[in-house]
Amino acid sequence: MEKKGIIRFDWAIKRLLRNKANHAVLEGFLSVLLKQELKIITICESESNKSDAVGKFNRVDIFVEDSRGELIIIELQNNYEVDYYYRMLFGVSKAITEYMKEGDPYRMVRKVYHINIIYFKLGEGNDYVYHGFTEFRGIHSNQVLELTREQKKFFVQEKVADLFPEYYVLCVKNFDIAAKDSLDEWIYYLKNSEIPDNFTAAGLKEAREQLRYDHLTEKEKREYRAHINQQVYEQSSLDSAYYSGRFEGEADGMEMGLFEGEAIGLKKGKTTITLNLFKRGMSVEDIGDVTGLSKGQVDELIKKHV
């Protein structure tokens, strides 16, 4: 059963944290993660927050403009996506280009932070917080390329890395220790939907009060329970399809070796997922987003098996 004290962060982002009255929660989270105090100016609608099949398929993101004119993408993903790294790259690139007007000088490019809250195994690694940024280092001297004094004044930045997008990946399921600092306290909440009374990280006091289940309206409570049930169902469906296809493929491909067998399993798993989603009424485009298959591949599978 889902604990009914503090509601889950993914649902809160989708329904509550966009309200200006609740901005203190997000401002606290971002200030703790980025290690700099910030204020939210606007929260924009994003494509995946629309009420479509993809939006219901456990993909949540929010697009923030802060008081410094910088852009922040917060994306939360519950289910595995093989091409997720590319989606991170695409999201940042799209944000940069959409906020540039034709003819604007390059100095008008906005700084973008892409924050990813991940509930699946994204890659090989056992840490629970990863930070990616751009750095130019000499291949002979190992020296980092720095800004000149004039460039620092022109850009109002101290490092080359400050000009480029930065990525944060929070691998929530990897967090299995006692909270030692403010960021740990936030990740504990992201993983457990609980905020202990002794947690003092910025934004958690407001979250403890504003994100209480018993503060929701009856309509919101029904929607929240439906969200939890749908999430459990979808995760179970994906897991079942993936492992069923994988094990079947490993058996079929045993003569070719384990690697080839697992590849067959992955293919069969994606076929099963594609057909299940199509039968549930999801569009070809949305199925492609979920499975990582192209529109042509989805069409081919549907024509072959339906």
C-alpha positions in Angstrom: 0.0 0.0 0.0 1.2 3.5 -0.8 1.9 5.6 2.3 -0.6 8.4 2.6 1.6 10.9 4.5 3.5 12.9 1.9 2.6 12.4 -1.8 5.0 11.3 -4.4 7.2 13.9 -6.0 6.3 12.9 -9.6 2.6 13.5 -9.0 3.4 16.7 -7.1 5.4 18.1 -10.0 2.5 17.3 -12.4 -0.3 18.7 -10.3 0.8 20.9 -7.4 4.4 22.3 -7.7 3.5 24.4 -10.7 1.4 26.7 -8.6 3.2 29.9 -7.5 2.1 29.3 -3.9 4.2 26.1 -3.9 7.3 27.4 -5.7 9.2 27.3 -2.4 9.4 23.5 -2.6 11.0 23.5 -6.0 13.2 26.5 -5.2 14.5 24.6 -2.1 15.2 21.4 -4.1 17.0 23.3 -6.9 19.0 25.5 -4.5 20.2 22.4 -2.6 21.2 20.5 -5.8 22.8 23.4 -7.6 24.4 24.8 -4.4 23.2 28.3 -5.1 20.1 30.1 -4.0 17.6 30.8 -6.8 14.1 32.1 -7.4 11.7 30.7 -9.9 10.3 33.3 -12.4 8.2 31.1 -14.6 7.3 27.4 -15.0 6.4 26.6 -18.5 4.3 23.7 -19.9 6.3 20.9 -21.5 5.3 18.5 -24.1 5.3 15.5 -21.9 3.1 17.1 -19.3 0.1 17.1 -21.6 -2.7 14.7 -20.9 -1.7 12.1 -23.5 -0.6 8.5 -23.4 3.1 9.4 -22.9 2.3 11.8 -20.1 0.4 9.0 -18.4 3.3 6.6 -18.9 5.3 7.7 -16.0 7.2 10.5 -17.8 7.2 13.8 -16.0 9.1 16.9 -16.7 9.0 20.6 -15.8 10.7 23.6 -17.4 11.8 26.5 -15.2 13.2 29.9 -15.9 14.9 31.4 -12.8 15.7 35.0 -11.7 19.1 34.8 -13.4 17.6 34.1 -16.8 18.9 30.5 -16.7 16.8 27.5 -17.8 16.3 24.4 -15.8 14.7 21.2 -17.1 13.6 18.7 -14.4 12.8 15.3 -15.8 11.5 12.4 -13.8 11.4 8.9 -15.4 10.1 5.8 -13.7 10.5 3.3 -16.6 13.6 2.1 -18.5 14.4 3.8 -21.8 17.4 2.5 -23.7 18.0 5.8 -25.5 17.5 8.1 -22.5 20.9 9.7 -22.9 19.9 10.9 -26.3 16.7 12.3 -24.9 18.7 14.3 -22.4 20.8 15.7 -25.2 17.8 16.5 -27.3 16.0 18.2 -24.5 18.9 20.6 -23.8 19.4 21.3 -27.5 15.7 22.1 -28.0 15.7 24.4 -25.0 18.7 26.4 -26.3 17.3 26.8 -29.8 13.7 27.6 -28.7 14.9 30.5 -26.5 17.0 32.0 -29.3 15.5 34.5 -31.8 16.6 34.5 -35.4 19.4 36.9 -35.8 20.3 37.0 -32.0 24.1 37.0 -31.4 25.6 33.8 -29.8 26.0 35.6 -26.5 22.3 35.3 -26.1 22.5 31.6 -25.6 21.0 30.7 -22.3 22.6 28.5 -19.6 20.7 25.2 -19.3 20.7 22.8 -16.4 19.1 19.4 -17.1 18.1 17.6 -13.9 17.2 13.9 -14.3 15.5 12.0 -11.5 15.8 8.4 -12.5 14.1 5.3 -11.0 15.7 2.7 -13.2 19.2 1.5 -14.0 20.5 4.1 -16.5 24.0 2.8 -16.9 26.9 1.1 -15.0 27.7 2.9 -11.8 26.9 2.7 -8.1 26.7 6.4 -7.1 23.3 8.1 -6.6 24.2 11.6 -7.9 26.1 12.3 -11.1 27.1 15.7 -12.5 28.2 16.2 -16.1 29.7 19.4 -17.5 31.9 20.6 -20.4 35.6 21.0 -19.9 38.4 21.5 -22.4 41.6 19.9 -21.4 44.9 19.8 -23.2 45.8 16.4 -24.6 49.5 17.1 -24.0 49.7 19.4 -21.0 46.4 18.2 -19.3 45.8 22.0 -18.7 42.2 23.2 -18.5 41.3 25.9 -21.1 40.3 29.0 -19.1 38.5 32.2 -19.9 40.6 35.3 -20.4 40.1 38.3 -18.2 38.2 40.1 -20.9 35.9 37.1 -21.5 35.1 36.8 -17.8 33.9 40.4 -17.9 32.0 39.9 -21.2 30.3 36.7 -20.1 30.1 37.5 -16.4 31.3 34.0 -15.7 34.4 32.5 -14.2 34.9 29.3 -16.1 34.3 27.9 -19.6 32.1 25.2 -18.1 29.8 28.0 -16.8 28.8 28.8 -20.4 27.8 25.2 -21.4 24.8 23.0 -20.3 25.2 21.0 -17.2 23.5 17.6 -16.4 22.6 16.1 -13.1 21.4 12.5 -12.8 19.9 11.4 -9.5 19.8 7.6 -9.5 17.3 7.3 -6.7 17.3 3.6 -6.3 21.0 3.6 -5.7 20.5 5.6 -2.5 20.7 3.2 0.4 22.4 5.1 3.2 21.3 7.3 6.0 20.9 11.0 4.9 24.1 12.9 5.7 23.4 16.3 4.2 20.7 18.4 2.6 20.9 16.7 -0.8 20.7 13.3 0.8 17.5 14.4 2.7 15.9 15.4 -0.6 16.9 12.1 -2.3 15.5 10.2 0.7 12.1 11.9 0.1 12.3 11.2 -3.6 12.9 7.5 -2.9 10.5 6.9 0.0 7.9 9.7 -0.2 8.6 10.4 3.5 10.1 13.5 5.2 11.3 12.7 8.7 10.7 15.5 11.3 14.5 16.0 11.7 15.1 16.9 8.0 15.9 20.5 7.6 16.9 20.9 3.9 15.6 23.9 2.1 12.1 23.3 0.6 11.4 20.2 2.7 9.6 22.1 5.4 7.2 23.5 2.8 6.9 20.1 1.1 6.1 18.5 4.5 3.1 20.9 4.8 2.0 21.5 1.2 2.3 17.9 -0.1 0.3 16.1 2.6 -2.1 13.5 1.3 -4.8 14.6 3.7 -4.6 18.2 2.3 -5.7 17.0 -1.2 -9.3 17.4 -2.3 -11.4 14.3 -2.7 -11.0 14.6 -6.5 -7.2 14.9 -6.1 -7.1 11.9 -3.8 -9.0 9.8 -6.4 -6.6 11.0 -9.1 -3.6 10.3 -7.0 -4.7 6.8 -6.1 -5.4 6.2 -9.8 -1.9 7.4 -10.6 -0.3 5.0 -8.2 -2.3 2.1 -9.4 -1.6 2.9 -13.0 2.1 3.2 -12.3 2.2 -0.2 -10.6 0.3 -1.8 -13.5 2.5 -0.3 -16.1 5.8 -1.2 -14.4 4.5 -4.7 -13.9 3.5 -5.0 -17.6 6.9 -3.7 -18.8 8.8 -6.0 -16.4 6.8 -9.0 -17.4 7.1 -8.4 -21.1 10.8 -7.7 -20.8 11.8 -10.7 -18.8 9.4 -13.0 -20.6 10.9 -12.0 -23.9 14.4 -12.0 -22.6 14.3 -15.5 -21.0 12.5 -16.9 -24.1 15.2 -15.4 -26.3 18.0 -16.7 -24.1 16.6 -20.2 -24.5 16.1 -19.9 -28.2 19.6 -18.5 -28.7 21.5 -20.8 -26.3 23.2 -22.5 -29.3 24.5 -19.1 -30.4 25.7 -18.2 -26.9 24.4 -16.1 -24.1 25.0 -12.7 -25.7 23.1 -13.5 -28.8 20.4 -15.1 -26.8 19.9 -12.0 -24.6 19.8 -9.8 -27.8 17.0 -12.0 -29.1 15.3 -11.6 -25.7 15.5 -7.9 -25.8 14.0 -7.9 -29.3 11.1 -10.1 -28.2 10.5 -8.1 -25.1 10.1 -4.9 -27.1 7.8 -6.7 -29.5 5.6 -7.8 -26.6 5.6 -4.3 -25.1 4.7 -2.7 -28.5 1.8 -5.0 -29.1 0.4 -4.6 -25.5 0.6 -0.8 -25.8 -1.0 -0.8 -29.2 -3.9 -2.9 -27.9 -4.4 -0.4 -25.1 -4.9 2.3 -27.6 -1.5 4.1 -27.5 -0.4 5.8 -30.8 2.5 4.6 -32.9 4.4 7.8 -32.1 3.9 7.4 -28.3 4.9 3.7 -28.5 8.1 4.8 -30.2 8.8 7.2 -27.4 8.3 4.4 -24.8 10.2 1.6 -26.5 12.9 3.6 -28.4 11.8 2.1 -31.7 11.4 4.2 -34.8 7.9 4.8 -36.3 8.7 2.4 -39.1 9.8 -0.3 -36.7 6.6 0.0 -34.7 4.5 0.0 -37.8 6.3 -3.2 -39.0 5.7 -5.0 -35.8 2.0 -4.1 -35.7 1.5 -5.2 -39.3 3.3 -8.4 -38.7 1.5 -9.5 -35.5 -1.9 -7.8 -35.4 
